[in-house]
Amino acid sequence: MHEQQLFEPDKLSAVLTPMKNYKWRIVLSLVNLVAAIGLSALGLRQYEAFRRAHLHSDAILSYIPTAQLIGYCLNAPSFVLSNLLGNIRWWRMFWHGRWLDGYWFQSVSVTFYLFVLLFWWSVGWRLDAQPRPKGRTALAAGLGWLIGAIGSVELCYGSLVLLREELPALGAYRDSPILLSMLLWGFALFCYFTVMLFRAART
C-alpha cells in the first residue's frame, strides 16, 4: 500500500493561492506593528532610566524616549491620525474607559498601533492589487488617490505651521524630528498620490 500524502498538491495550492493575494498586506502590517510595539517597549525602558537618573530633580523635564521617537517618525501618518482622532470629543466620550481609550507602555495610545496596522495594510493592499483597475474599481481608486493627495497636502501644511513656530530654537524641541518626518511623509505621499491620480485619469 502506498502511504497517503498529508497534503495533496491541488488542495495545498488552493490554500496558498489566497494567501499569496494577501502577501504584502500581511507582511507589511504585521512587521511594522511588531516593530512599533518593540520600539515602544524599548522606549519605556529608556523612560524609566531617565526617571531614575533625575529622581531627585525638582525641574519639570519634558522627555520623549529616543526609541519611541523613532517609532513615531517611521509611522508619522499613523501618529497624526491617532492624535486627530483622540481630539474628537464624541470619540473620547464613546470610548472613555474602554480599550481604544487606553495607553500601552505608559503613554502610547492604542489607536496609534491600530493606525499603524491599517496604514501598512493599505500599503500592502496597493502592492497586492492589480496594476491597472478598470470600470467602477478605477473610479473608486481615482477617488482614493484624490483624497490621499488632499490629505498629504494637509499633512505637509500642518507640519510646516508647527515647524515655523519652533524654528527659532528647532533643536531644543524633542518633537522636532516628528514634525520633520511629517513633512517628508506628506511630500512623499503627495508625489505618490499625484502620480497615481494622473495614471487613473489616462485610463
NULUMKOL-135690 format. One record per atom (N, C-alpha, C, O): atom name; x, y, z. Coordinates in steps of 0.2 Angstrom, whole numbers. Layout:
<rs>
site;east;north;up
CA;X;Y;Z
...
</rs>
This chain:
<rs>
site;east;north;up
N;4;-6;0
CA;0;0;0
C;4;6;0
O;10;7;3
N;2;11;-4
CA;6;17;-4
C;4;22;2
O;-2;22;4
N;9;25;5
CA;7;30;10
C;3;35;8
O;4;38;2
N;-2;37;12
CA;-7;43;10
C;-3;49;11
O;0;51;16
N;-3;54;6
CA;0;60;6
C;-4;65;11
O;-10;65;11
N;0;68;15
CA;-3;73;20
C;-6;78;17
O;-12;80;19
N;-3;81;12
CA;-6;87;8
C;-6;85;1
O;-1;84;-2
N;-12;85;-2
CA;-12;84;-9
C;-10;91;-13
O;-12;96;-10
N;-7;90;-18
CA;-4;96;-22
C;-10;101;-23
O;-9;107;-22
N;-16;99;-26
CA;-21;103;-28
C;-24;107;-22
O;-25;113;-22
N;-25;103;-16
CA;-28;106;-10
C;-23;111;-7
O;-25;117;-5
N;-16;110;-7
CA;-11;114;-5
C;-11;120;-9
O;-10;126;-6
N;-12;120;-15
CA;-12;126;-20
C;-18;130;-18
O;-17;136;-19
N;-23;127;-17
CA;-30;131;-16
C;-29;135;-9
O;-32;140;-9
N;-25;132;-5
CA;-24;135;2
C;-19;141;1
O;-21;147;4
N;-14;140;-3
CA;-9;145;-3
C;-10;151;-8
O;-8;156;-7
N;-15;150;-13
CA;-16;155;-18
C;-19;161;-14
O;-17;167;-16
N;-25;160;-10
CA;-27;166;-7
C;-22;170;-3
O;-22;176;-2
N;-18;166;1
CA;-13;169;5
C;-8;173;1
O;-6;179;3
N;-6;171;-5
CA;-2;175;-10
C;-5;182;-12
O;-2;187;-12
N;-12;182;-12
CA;-15;188;-14
C;-15;193;-8
O;-16;199;-10
N;-14;191;-2
CA;-13;195;4
C;-6;195;6
O;-5;198;12
N;-1;193;2
CA;5;193;5
C;8;199;8
O;10;199;14
N;8;204;4
CA;11;211;6
C;7;214;12
O;9;217;16
N;0;213;11
CA;-4;216;17
C;-2;213;23
O;-2;216;29
N;-1;206;24
CA;0;203;30
C;7;204;32
O;8;206;38
N;12;204;28
CA;19;205;29
C;20;212;32
O;23;213;37
N;18;217;28
CA;20;224;30
C;16;226;36
O;19;229;41
N;10;224;37
CA;6;226;43
C;9;223;49
O;9;227;54
N;10;217;49
CA;12;213;55
C;20;215;57
O;21;216;63
N;24;216;52
CA;31;218;53
C;31;225;56
O;35;226;61
N;28;229;53
CA;28;236;56
C;24;237;63
O;26;241;67
N;19;233;64
CA;16;233;70
C;20;230;76
O;21;233;81
N;24;225;74
CA;28;222;79
C;34;227;80
O;36;227;86
N;37;230;75
CA;42;235;76
C;40;241;80
O;44;243;84
N;34;243;79
CA;31;249;83
C;31;247;90
O;32;251;95
N;28;241;92
CA;27;239;98
C;34;238;102
O;35;239;107
N;39;235;98
CA;46;234;100
C;49;240;102
O;52;241;107
N;48;245;98
CA;51;252;99
C;48;255;105
O;51;258;109
N;41;254;106
CA;38;257;112
C;40;253;119
O;41;257;124
N;41;247;118
CA;44;243;124
C;51;246;126
O;53;247;132
N;55;247;121
CA;62;249;122
C;62;256;125
O;65;258;129
N;57;260;122
CA;56;267;124
C;54;268;131
O;56;272;135
N;50;263;134
CA;48;263;141
C;54;262;145
O;54;265;150
N;58;257;143
CA;64;256;147
C;69;262;147
O;72;264;152
N;69;266;142
CA;73;272;142
C;70;277;146
O;73;281;149
N;63;277;146
CA;60;282;150
C;61;281;158
O;62;285;162
N;61;275;160
CA;62;273;166
C;69;274;169
O;70;276;174
N;74;273;164
CA;81;275;166
C;81;283;166
O;85;285;171
N;78;286;162
CA;78;294;163
C;75;296;169
O;78;301;173
N;70;293;171
CA;67;295;178
C;71;293;184
O;72;297;188
N;75;288;183
CA;79;286;189
C;85;291;189
O;88;292;194
N;87;293;183
CA;93;297;183
C;91;304;186
O;96;308;188
N;85;306;185
CA;83;313;188
C;78;312;193
O;73;316;194
N;79;307;198
CA;74;305;203
C;74;311;208
O;68;312;211
N;79;314;210
CA;79;320;215
C;79;327;212
O;81;331;215
N;78;327;205
CA;77;334;202
C;71;337;203
O;66;333;202
N;70;343;205
CA;64;347;205
C;62;350;199
O;56;352;198
N;66;350;194
CA;64;353;187
C;59;348;184
O;59;342;184
N;55;352;180
CA;50;348;176
C;53;347;169
O;54;352;165
N;55;341;167
CA;58;339;161
C;54;336;156
O;51;331;158
N;53;338;150
CA;50;335;145
C;54;330;142
O;60;332;139
N;52;324;141
CA;56;319;138
C;52;314;134
O;47;311;136
N;54;313;128
CA;52;308;123
C;57;303;122
O;62;305;119
N;57;296;124
CA;62;292;123
C;64;291;116
O;60;292;111
N;70;290;115
CA;73;290;108
C;70;285;104
O;68;286;98
N;69;279;107
CA;66;273;103
C;59;275;101
O;56;273;95
N;55;278;106
CA;48;280;104
C;48;285;99
O;43;285;94
N;53;290;99
CA;53;295;94
C;54;292;87
O;51;294;82
N;58;287;87
CA;60;283;80
C;53;280;78
O;52;280;72
N;50;277;82
CA;43;274;81
C;38;279;78
O;35;277;73
N;38;285;81
CA;33;290;78
C;35;292;72
O;31;293;67
N;42;293;71
CA;44;296;64
C;43;291;59
O;41;293;53
N;44;284;60
CA;43;279;55
C;36;279;53
O;34;276;48
N;32;280;58
CA;24;280;57
C;21;286;58
O;16;287;61
N;24;292;55
CA;21;298;56
C;13;299;54
O;10;302;57
N;11;296;48
CA;4;297;46
C;0;294;52
O;-6;296;53
N;2;288;54
CA;-2;285;60
C;-2;289;66
O;-7;289;70
N;3;292;68
CA;4;296;73
C;-1;302;73
O;-4;304;78
N;-1;305;67
CA;-5;311;66
C;-13;309;66
O;-17;312;70
N;-15;303;63
CA;-22;301;63
C;-24;299;70
O;-29;301;72
N;-19;296;74
CA;-21;294;81
C;-22;300;85
O;-27;300;89
N;-18;306;84
CA;-19;312;88
C;-25;316;86
O;-29;318;90
N;-27;316;80
CA;-33;319;77
C;-39;316;80
O;-44;319;82
N;-39;309;80
CA;-45;305;82
C;-46;306;90
O;-51;307;92
N;-40;306;93
CA;-40;307;100
C;-43;314;103
O;-45;315;108
N;-43;319;98
CA;-45;326;100
C;-52;327;98
O;-55;332;99
N;-56;322;95
CA;-63;322;93
C;-67;321;100
O;-66;315;103
N;-71;325;101
CA;-75;325;108
C;-79;318;108
O;-79;315;113
N;-83;317;103
CA;-88;311;103
C;-84;305;104
O;-86;300;107
N;-78;305;101
CA;-74;299;101
C;-72;297;108
O;-72;292;111
N;-69;303;111
CA;-67;302;118
C;-73;300;123
O;-72;296;128
N;-79;303;122
CA;-85;301;126
C;-87;294;125
O;-89;291;130
N;-87;292;119
CA;-89;285;117
C;-84;280;120
O;-86;275;123
N;-78;281;119
CA;-73;276;121
C;-70;277;128
O;-65;274;130
N;-73;282;132
CA;-70;283;138
C;-70;277;143
O;-75;274;144
N;-64;275;145
CA;-64;269;150
C;-63;263;146
O;-63;258;149
N;-64;263;139
CA;-64;257;135
C;-57;256;132
O;-52;260;133
N;-56;250;129
CA;-49;248;127
C;-46;253;122
O;-40;254;122
N;-50;256;117
CA;-47;261;112
C;-45;267;116
O;-42;272;112
N;-48;268;122
CA;-46;274;125
C;-40;274;130
O;-37;278;133
N;-37;267;129
CA;-31;266;134
C;-24;268;131
O;-24;270;125
N;-19;266;135
CA;-12;268;133
C;-8;262;134
O;-9;258;140
N;-4;260;130
CA;1;255;131
C;8;258;132
O;10;264;130
N;12;255;136
CA;19;257;138
C;19;264;140
O;23;268;139
N;14;265;145
CA;13;271;149
C;10;277;145
O;5;280;148
N;12;279;139
CA;10;285;136
C;8;284;128
O;7;289;125
N;8;278;126
CA;7;277;118
C;0;275;118
O;-2;270;120
N;-4;279;114
CA;-11;277;113
C;-12;271;109
O;-8;269;104
N;-17;267;111
CA;-19;261;107
C;-21;262;100
O;-19;258;96
N;-24;268;99
CA;-26;269;92
C;-20;270;87
O;-20;270;81
N;-14;272;90
CA;-8;273;86
C;-6;266;83
O;-5;266;77
N;-6;261;87
CA;-5;254;84
C;-10;252;79
O;-9;249;75
N;-16;254;81
CA;-22;252;76
C;-21;255;69
O;-21;252;64
N;-19;262;69
CA;-17;265;63
C;-11;263;60
O;-11;263;53
N;-6;261;64
CA;0;258;60
C;-2;251;57
O;0;250;51
N;-6;247;60
CA;-9;241;56
C;-13;243;50
O;-12;240;45
N;-17;248;50
CA;-22;249;45
C;-18;253;39
O;-19;251;33
N;-13;257;41
CA;-9;261;36
C;-5;256;32
O;-5;256;26
N;-1;252;35
CA;3;247;32
C;-1;241;28
O;2;239;23
N;-7;240;31
CA;-11;235;27
C;-13;239;20
O;-14;235;15
N;-15;245;20
CA;-17;249;14
C;-11;249;9
O;-12;248;3
N;-5;250;12
CA;1;250;8
C;2;243;4
O;3;242;-1
N;1;238;9
CA;2;231;6
C;-4;229;1
O;-3;226;-4
N;-10;232;2
CA;-15;231;-2
C;-14;234;-9
O;-15;231;-14
N;-10;240;-9
CA;-8;243;-16
C;-3;238;-19
O;-4;238;-25
N;1;235;-16
CA;6;231;-19
C;3;224;-21
O;5;221;-26
N;-2;222;-18
CA;-5;216;-20
C;-11;217;-25
O;-12;212;-29
N;-13;223;-26
CA;-19;224;-31
C;-16;224;-38
O;-10;224;-39
N;-21;223;-42
CA;-19;223;-49
C;-17;230;-51
O;-19;235;-49
N;-12;231;-56
CA;-9;237;-58
C;-13;242;-61
O;-12;248;-60
N;-18;240;-65
CA;-22;245;-68
C;-30;242;-67
O;-32;238;-71
N;-33;245;-62
CA;-40;243;-61
C;-44;246;-66
O;-43;251;-70
N;-50;243;-68
CA;-55;245;-73
C;-62;246;-70
O;-64;244;-65
N;-66;250;-74
CA;-73;251;-73
C;-74;255;-66
O;-70;260;-65
N;-78;253;-62
CA;-80;256;-56
C;-74;255;-51
O;-73;260;-47
N;-70;250;-51
CA;-64;250;-47
C;-59;255;-49
O;-56;258;-44
N;-59;257;-55
CA;-54;263;-57
C;-57;269;-54
O;-53;273;-52
N;-63;270;-54
CA;-66;277;-52
C;-65;277;-44
O;-64;282;-41
N;-66;271;-41
CA;-65;271;-33
C;-58;273;-32
O;-56;276;-27
N;-53;270;-36
CA;-46;271;-35
C;-44;278;-36
O;-41;281;-32
N;-47;281;-41
CA;-46;288;-43
C;-48;292;-37
O;-45;297;-35
N;-54;291;-34
CA;-56;295;-29
C;-52;294;-23
O;-51;299;-19
N;-50;288;-22
CA;-45;287;-16
C;-38;291;-17
O;-36;293;-12
N;-36;291;-23
CA;-30;295;-24
C;-31;302;-23
O;-26;305;-20
N;-36;305;-25
CA;-38;312;-24
C;-38;313;-16
O;-35;318;-14
N;-42;309;-13
CA;-42;310;-5
C;-35;310;-2
O;-34;314;2
N;-31;305;-4
CA;-25;304;-2
C;-20;310;-3
O;-16;312;1
N;-21;313;-9
CA;-17;319;-11
C;-19;325;-7
O;-14;328;-5
N;-25;326;-6
CA;-28;331;-2
C;-25;330;6
O;-23;335;9
N;-26;324;8
CA;-23;323;15
C;-16;324;16
O;-13;326;21
N;-12;322;11
CA;-5;323;11
C;-3;330;11
O;2;332;14
N;-7;335;7
CA;-5;342;7
C;-7;345;14
O;-3;349;16
N;-12;342;17
CA;-14;345;24
C;-8;343;29
O;-7;346;33
N;-6;337;28
CA;0;334;32
C;6;339;31
O;9;340;36
N;8;340;25
CA;13;345;24
C;12;352;27
O;16;355;30
N;6;354;26
CA;4;361;29
C;5;361;36
O;7;366;39
N;2;356;39
CA;2;356;47
C;9;356;50
O;10;359;54
N;13;352;47
CA;20;351;49
C;24;358;48
O;28;359;52
N;22;361;42
CA;26;367;41
C;24;373;46
O;28;377;48
N;17;373;48
CA;15;378;53
C;18;377;59
O;20;381;63
N;18;370;61
CA;21;369;68
C;29;370;68
O;32;372;73
N;32;368;62
CA;39;369;62
C;41;377;62
O;46;379;65
N;37;381;59
CA;38;388;59
C;38;391;66
O;41;395;68
N;33;388;70
CA;33;390;77
C;39;388;81
O;41;392;86
N;42;383;79
CA;48;380;83
C;55;382;80
O;60;381;82
N;54;386;74
CA;60;387;70
C;66;391;74
O;72;389;73
N;64;396;78
CA;70;399;81
C;74;395;86
O;80;396;87
N;71;390;88
CA;75;385;93
C;73;378;91
O;71;374;96
N;74;376;85
CA;71;370;82
C;75;364;86
O;71;359;88
N;81;364;87
CA;84;359;91
C;83;358;98
O;84;352;101
N;79;363;101
CA;78;362;108
C;71;359;109
O;70;357;115
N;67;357;104
CA;61;354;105
C;62;346;103
O;65;345;98
N;60;342;108
CA;60;335;107
C;56;332;102
O;58;327;99
N;51;336;100
CA;46;333;95
C;48;336;88
O;44;334;83
N;53;339;87
CA;55;342;80
C;56;336;75
O;54;337;69
N;60;331;77
CA;60;325;72
C;54;323;70
O;53;321;64
N;49;323;74
CA;42;320;72
C;39;325;67
O;36;323;62
N;40;332;68
CA;37;337;63
C;41;336;56
O;38;337;51
N;47;335;56
CA;51;334;50
C;49;328;47
O;48;328;40
N;48;323;50
CA;46;316;47
C;39;317;44
O;37;314;39
N;34;321;47
CA;28;323;45
C;28;326;38
O;25;325;33
N;33;331;38
CA;34;335;31
C;36;330;26
O;34;330;20
N;41;326;27
CA;44;321;22
C;39;316;20
O;38;315;14
N;35;313;25
CA;30;309;23
C;24;312;19
O;22;309;14
N;22;318;21
CA;17;321;17
C;20;323;10
O;16;322;5
N;26;325;9
CA;28;326;2
C;29;320;-2
O;27;319;-8
N;31;314;1
CA;32;308;-2
C;25;305;-4
O;24;303;-10
N;20;306;0
CA;13;303;-1
C;10;307;-6
O;6;305;-11
N;11;314;-6
CA;8;318;-11
C;11;317;-18
O;7;316;-23
N;17;315;-19
CA;20;313;-25
C;17;307;-28
O;16;306;-33
N;17;302;-23
CA;14;296;-25
C;7;296;-27
O;5;294;-32
N;3;299;-23
CA;-5;300;-25
C;-6;304;-31
O;-10;303;-35
N;-2;309;-32
CA;-2;313;-38
C;-1;309;-45
O;-4;309;-50
N;5;305;-44
CA;7;301;-50
C;1;296;-51
O;-1;295;-57
N;-2;293;-46
CA;-7;288;-47
C;-13;291;-49
O;-17;288;-53
N;-15;297;-47
CA;-21;301;-50
C;-20;302;-57
O;-25;301;-61
N;-14;304;-60
CA;-13;305;-67
C;-14;299;-71
O;-16;299;-76
N;-11;293;-68
CA;-12;287;-71
C;-19;285;-72
O;-21;282;-77
N;-23;286;-66
CA;-30;284;-67
C;-34;289;-72
O;-39;286;-75
N;-32;295;-72
CA;-35;299;-77
C;-34;297;-84
O;-38;298;-89
N;-29;294;-86
CA;-27;292;-93
C;-31;285;-95
O;-32;284;-101
N;-33;281;-90
CA;-37;275;-91
C;-44;276;-93
O;-47;272;-94
</rs>
